[in-house]
Amino acid sequence: MKKKWSLMALLLSLSLVLGACAPANGGTDKEDTTGAGAEQEETVDEGPAYQARLDVIDPAAYGNAQGLALEKGSYISIIGKSDSGQYWDAVKEGALQAAEDINKELGYEGDDEIKVTYSGPAKSDDVDEQVSILDEELDRYPVALGISIADMQACEVQFDLAAESDIPVVAFDSGSDYQGLMATVSTDNAEAAAYAAGQMGELLEGKGQIAVFAPDSKSQSVLTRVNSFVKQLEKDYPEIQVVSTYYSDQMEEMQETVAGEIKAGTYQRGEEAEDPQEVTAEEITEEDIMDYLFAKYPDLKGCYGVSGESVELITETLDRLEKDDVAVIGFDAEEEEVAAMEEGKVDGLVVQNPFGMGYAAVIAAARAACDLNNEAYVNTGYVWMTPDNLESEEIQNMLY
């Protein structure tokens, strides 16, 4: 976007005396080229449309492509937790934009261009498929690799192999405790979750039961969001009780629990009676599990979802059960979440910066490939969205 501004011309009165003082050789002094009422326009470049998403990255060096002397034709691999979805599409967009900016900065074209690819499992958080993709990418010998680690215990063998092959690895979105990572590029999940806890505390006026919903129990980012949230509530709002934490990847355990209670006669699924002995764990659906949790804890006053997927699970359940007195907060800003907020079904969301993550992950990888120093942690920022500030410029700049 370009900002235009004008300087009003100054009306100058030139006297005959000054005219007589012109150089005798017919040359002229510096002339005033403005006339009465004329305007002189000057443009100030505010950067590309995505600049706001880069401006929040800290340190700022990871929000631009300057000073990266990569060799021509270098290849950087970026691996996410999924190959599709609004969040991961934004990560991919940011990564490819970083590649474009690097090539523009270096003047590389055609076969000389730096190449960046994005890949991920077909099913979100599929650890086995992500490890397979990582193996394949290491076999292609990229100059550097970035990965959002779906299971913080699953990739250490591959990371060791990368180190042996002099392939630097950076983490983004979700990292691990592996000592050889060159950098971790992500939201400050601990801070964001603690802030969300404070907002929940205010919404419930410091009292009540809440439930936590998470997509998995293996990724560092998810566990940090859960643990930091609970810890902050315990510190500041001791009268708020977290009565349940449900991890979607532990569904089998909950299936056994629900089926067991049905057989024991302590829980009845649906309105119609059923033969308890005919119920098996395998036939218990996630919808059944959610119904069970809300039946078990009828006094729930709040729900916290640590991902877009979790928030959608919460709102769909509340709609089905016709509950409109439960506060809902969480992470991300998928279209369904934003729509639910507009309808008054969601009270607050941590809006991350996936575009900035993808961009900064490529920059961090490029820095590692160039043997430049990397920060151990790169903060890509977040904003807190509510129905009251949904239309603000700050929020709109971060939506994806």
C-alpha positions in Angstrom: 0.0 0.0 0.0 1.3 3.5 -0.8 0.5 6.6 1.2 0.3 9.8 -0.7 0.9 13.2 0.7 1.4 16.6 -1.0 3.4 19.7 -0.3 1.5 22.9 -1.2 3.6 25.0 -3.4 4.8 28.3 -2.0 4.0 31.3 -4.1 7.2 33.1 -4.8 7.4 36.7 -6.0 10.3 37.2 -8.2 11.4 40.8 -8.5 13.0 42.4 -11.5 16.0 43.0 -9.3 16.5 39.3 -8.7 16.0 38.7 -12.4 18.8 41.1 -13.1 21.0 39.1 -10.8 20.9 36.0 -13.1 24.4 34.7 -14.2 25.7 36.6 -17.1 26.8 33.5 -18.9 23.1 32.6 -19.4 23.2 29.8 -16.9 20.7 29.6 -14.1 20.7 29.0 -10.4 18.6 26.1 -9.0 15.1 27.0 -10.2 11.8 26.7 -8.3 9.7 24.4 -10.4 6.5 24.8 -8.4 3.8 27.1 -9.4 0.9 28.6 -7.6 -1.6 25.9 -6.6 0.6 23.1 -7.9 1.1 19.9 -5.9 4.2 17.7 -5.5 3.5 14.1 -4.7 5.7 11.8 -2.7 5.1 8.1 -2.1 5.9 6.3 1.1 6.1 2.5 0.6 4.5 0.7 3.6 5.5 -2.7 2.3 3.4 -5.6 0.9 -0.1 -6.5 2.1 1.3 -9.2 4.4 3.8 -6.9 6.1 1.7 -6.6 9.3 2.2 -10.3 9.9 5.9 -9.9 9.6 6.1 -6.8 11.7 5.1 -8.7 14.9 7.9 -11.3 14.5 10.6 -11.0 17.2 13.5 -10.7 16.5 12.7 -8.6 13.5 15.5 -10.2 11.4 13.2 -13.2 10.9 10.6 -11.0 9.2 12.7 -10.2 6.1 14.9 -11.9 3.6 18.0 -9.7 3.8 21.6 -11.0 4.2 21.0 -14.6 3.2 23.7 -15.6 0.8 22.3 -18.9 -0.2 23.9 -20.8 -3.1 22.0 -20.8 -6.3 19.5 -23.7 -6.6 19.4 -24.4 -2.8 16.5 -26.4 -1.6 14.7 -25.9 1.8 12.1 -28.4 3.0 9.2 -27.4 5.3 7.1 -30.1 6.9 3.8 -29.3 8.8 1.5 -31.4 10.9 -1.0 -31.5 8.0 -0.8 -30.9 4.2 -4.1 -28.9 4.2 -6.5 -26.8 6.3 -6.8 -23.1 6.7 -4.0 -22.8 9.3 -1.5 -25.0 7.4 -2.4 -23.3 4.1 -1.4 -20.0 5.7 1.9 -21.6 6.9 2.6 -22.8 3.4 1.8 -19.4 2.0 4.2 -17.7 4.4 7.0 -20.2 3.5 6.6 -19.8 -0.2 6.5 -16.0 0.2 9.8 -16.1 2.1 11.3 -18.1 -0.8 10.0 -15.5 -3.3 11.5 -12.7 -1.2 14.9 -14.4 -0.9 15.1 -14.9 -4.6 14.1 -11.3 -5.3 16.8 -10.1 -2.7 19.5 -12.3 -4.4 18.3 -11.7 -7.9 18.0 -15.4 -8.6 15.8 -16.5 -11.5 14.9 -19.8 -13.3 17.1 -22.7 -12.3 19.1 -20.5 -10.0 16.1 -19.8 -7.7 16.0 -21.0 -4.1 13.4 -23.7 -3.9 11.1 -24.2 -0.9 8.5 -27.0 -0.6 5.8 -27.6 2.0 4.5 -31.0 2.8 2.6 -32.7 5.6 0.5 -35.8 6.5 -2.9 -36.2 4.8 -4.5 -36.6 8.2 -3.6 -33.9 10.7 -1.2 -35.0 13.4 -0.5 -38.4 11.8 2.8 -39.1 13.5 3.8 -42.1 11.5 3.2 -40.4 8.1 5.0 -37.3 9.3 8.1 -39.4 10.2 7.9 -41.1 6.7 7.8 -37.7 5.0 10.8 -36.6 7.1 12.7 -39.7 6.0 11.9 -38.9 2.4 12.9 -35.2 2.7 16.2 -36.1 4.3 17.0 -38.4 1.4 16.6 -35.3 -0.9 19.4 -33.6 1.0 18.0 -30.1 1.5 20.4 -27.4 2.7 18.1 -27.0 5.7 14.7 -28.3 7.0 11.9 -26.9 9.1 9.3 -29.1 10.8 6.3 -28.7 13.1 6.8 -31.7 15.3 3.6 -33.7 15.8 5.1 -36.0 18.5 8.0 -34.5 20.4 9.4 -38.0 21.1 9.2 -39.4 17.6 11.8 -37.7 15.4 15.1 -37.9 17.3 16.6 -40.7 15.2 15.9 -38.6 12.0 17.3 -35.5 13.7 20.5 -37.4 14.5 20.7 -38.5 10.9 20.2 -34.9 9.7 23.1 -33.8 11.9 25.3 -36.5 10.5 24.5 -35.2 7.0 25.0 -31.6 7.9 21.4 -30.7 7.4 20.3 -28.2 10.0 16.8 -28.5 11.4 14.6 -25.8 12.8 11.2 -26.4 14.5 8.2 -24.2 14.0 4.7 -24.1 15.5 5.5 -27.0 17.8 9.0 -28.0 18.9 10.7 -30.5 21.2 13.5 -30.7 23.7 16.0 -32.1 21.1 19.2 -30.3 21.7 20.3 -30.1 18.1 17.5 -27.9 16.8 18.9 -24.7 15.3 15.8 -22.6 16.4 12.1 -22.9 17.4 9.7 -20.5 15.6 6.3 -20.3 17.3 3.7 -18.5 19.3 4.6 -18.0 23.0 2.2 -20.7 23.9 2.8 -20.5 27.6 2.0 -16.8 27.7 -1.0 -17.1 25.3 -2.5 -19.9 27.4 -2.0 -18.0 30.6 -3.7 -15.0 29.1 -6.6 -17.1 28.0 -6.9 -18.5 31.5 -7.2 -14.9 32.8 -10.0 -14.2 30.3 -11.8 -17.4 31.3 -11.5 -16.4 35.0 -13.1 -13.0 34.3 -15.9 -14.5 32.2 -16.8 -16.9 35.0 -16.2 -14.3 37.7 -13.8 -16.6 39.4 -16.1 -19.6 40.1 -17.3 -22.7 38.3 -16.4 -25.9 36.6 -14.7 -26.0 33.2 -13.5 -28.7 30.7 -10.4 -28.6 28.5 -10.3 -30.1 25.0 -7.2 -30.8 23.0 -6.4 -32.5 19.7 -3.6 -34.7 20.9 -1.4 -35.5 23.9 2.0 -35.7 22.1 2.9 -32.3 20.7 4.8 -29.8 22.8 2.6 -26.9 21.8 -0.6 -28.6 22.8 0.7 -29.7 26.2 2.1 -26.3 26.9 -1.3 -24.7 26.2 -3.0 -27.1 28.5 -0.6 -27.0 31.4 0.0 -23.2 31.3 -3.8 -22.6 31.3 -4.5 -24.9 34.2 -1.5 -23.6 36.2 -2.6 -20.0 35.8 -6.2 -20.8 36.8 -4.9 -22.6 39.9 -2.8 -19.5 40.8 -5.3 -16.8 40.2 -8.7 -18.4 40.3 -8.7 -21.3 42.9 -12.5 -21.5 42.9 -12.5 -22.5 39.2 -12.2 -26.3 38.9 -10.9 -28.1 35.8 -13.1 -31.3 36.0 -12.1 -32.9 32.7 -9.3 -32.8 30.1 -10.1 -34.6 26.9 -7.4 -35.5 24.3 -8.9 -36.6 21.0 -6.0 -39.0 20.4 -7.0 -40.8 23.6 -10.4 -41.5 22.3 -10.1 -45.3 22.8 -9.7 -44.9 26.5 -12.8 -42.8 26.7 -14.7 -45.3 24.5 -13.9 -48.0 27.1 -15.0 -45.6 29.9 -18.4 -44.8 28.3 -19.1 -48.4 27.3 -18.2 -49.5 30.8 -20.6 -47.1 32.5 -23.4 -48.0 30.1 -22.9 -51.7 31.0 -22.7 -50.9 34.7 -26.0 -49.0 34.4 -24.4 -45.7 35.6 -25.0 -43.9 32.3 -27.6 -44.2 29.6 -26.7 -43.1 26.1 -29.5 -41.2 24.4 -33.1 -40.9 25.4 -34.1 -44.5 24.7 -33.0 -47.4 26.9 -30.7 -50.0 25.3 -29.4 -53.4 26.3 -26.2 -52.6 28.1 -24.7 -56.0 27.2 -24.9 -55.1 23.5 -22.8 -52.0 23.8 -19.1 -52.3 22.7 -16.4 -49.7 23.0 -15.8 -49.7 19.3 -19.3 -48.3 18.6 -18.9 -45.4 20.9 -18.4 -42.2 18.8 -16.7 -39.0 19.7 -20.2 -37.4 19.7 -21.1 -40.0 22.3 -18.1 -39.1 24.3 -18.9 -35.4 24.3 -22.5 -36.1 25.3 -21.2 -38.3 28.2 -18.8 -35.5 29.4 -21.6 -32.9 29.5 -24.0 -35.4 31.2 -21.3 -36.3 33.8 -20.6 -32.6 34.5 -24.0 -30.8 34.1 -22.7 -27.7 35.9 -20.0 -26.9 33.3 -19.6 -23.2 33.0 -16.7 -23.0 30.6 -14.9 -24.9 27.8 -11.3 -24.2 26.6 -10.2 -25.6 23.2 -6.4 -25.5 22.5 -6.8 -25.7 18.7 -9.3 -24.8 16.0 -10.4 -28.4 15.8 -11.1 -28.5 19.5 -13.0 -25.3 19.5 -15.2 -26.5 16.7 -15.8 -29.8 18.6 -17.0 -27.7 21.6 -19.3 -25.4 19.6 -20.9 -28.3 17.7 -21.6 -30.1 20.9 -23.1 -27.1 22.6 -25.3 -26.5 19.6 -26.5 -30.1 19.6 -27.2 -30.1 23.3 -28.8 -26.7 23.0 -26.5 -25.2 25.7 -26.0 -21.4 25.4 -24.8 -20.6 28.9 -21.2 -22.0 28.6 -18.3 -19.7 28.0 -16.0 -20.8 25.2 -12.5 -19.7 24.5 -9.6 -21.2 22.6 -6.9 -21.0 20.0 -6.9 -20.2 16.2 -9.2 -18.4 13.9 -10.6 -20.9 11.4 -13.6 -19.6 9.4 -15.9 -21.8 11.4 -14.6 -20.3 14.7 -14.9 -16.7 13.4 -18.5 -17.4 12.3 -19.3 -18.9 15.7 -17.9 -15.8 17.4 -20.0 -13.6 15.2 -23.0 -15.7 16.3 -22.2 -15.2 20.0 -21.0 -18.8 20.5 -17.3 -18.1 21.2 -16.1 -15.5 23.7 -12.4 -15.3 22.9 -9.7 -16.7 20.7 -5.9 -16.6 20.6 -5.2 -15.8 17.0 -1.8 -17.1 16.0 0.3 -16.0 13.0 0.7 -19.1 10.8 1.8 -17.0 7.8 4.6 -15.4 10.0 5.5 -18.9 11.2 6.0 -20.3 7.7 7.9 -17.2 6.7 10.2 -17.1 9.7 10.8 -20.9 9.6 12.2 -20.5 6.1 14.4 -17.5 7.2 15.6 -19.5 10.2 16.4 -22.5 8.0 18.2 -20.3 5.5 20.3 -18.6 8.2 21.3 -22.1 9.5 22.3 -23.1 6.0 24.4 -19.9 5.7 26.1 -20.6 9.1 24.6 -17.5 10.5 23.7 -17.3 14.2 20.1 -18.2 15.0 18.1 -17.2 18.0 17.0 -20.2 20.0 13.4 -19.0 20.0 11.6 -16.8 17.5 8.3 -15.3 18.7 5.7 -15.0 15.9 3.1 -13.2 18.0 -0.6 -13.5 18.6 -3.6 -11.3 19.2 -6.7 -11.8 21.5 -9.9 -11.7 19.5 -13.3 -11.1 21.0 -16.7 -10.2 19.5 -15.9 -6.6 20.5 -12.6 -6.2 18.5 -13.3 -8.6 15.7 -13.5 -5.9 13.1 -10.5 -4.0 14.3 -7.5 -3.5 11.9 -5.2 -5.3 14.3 -7.4 -8.4 14.2 -8.2 -8.3 10.5 -4.5 -8.1 9.7 -3.9 -11.4 11.5 -6.9 -13.5 10.1 -6.1 -16.2 7.6 
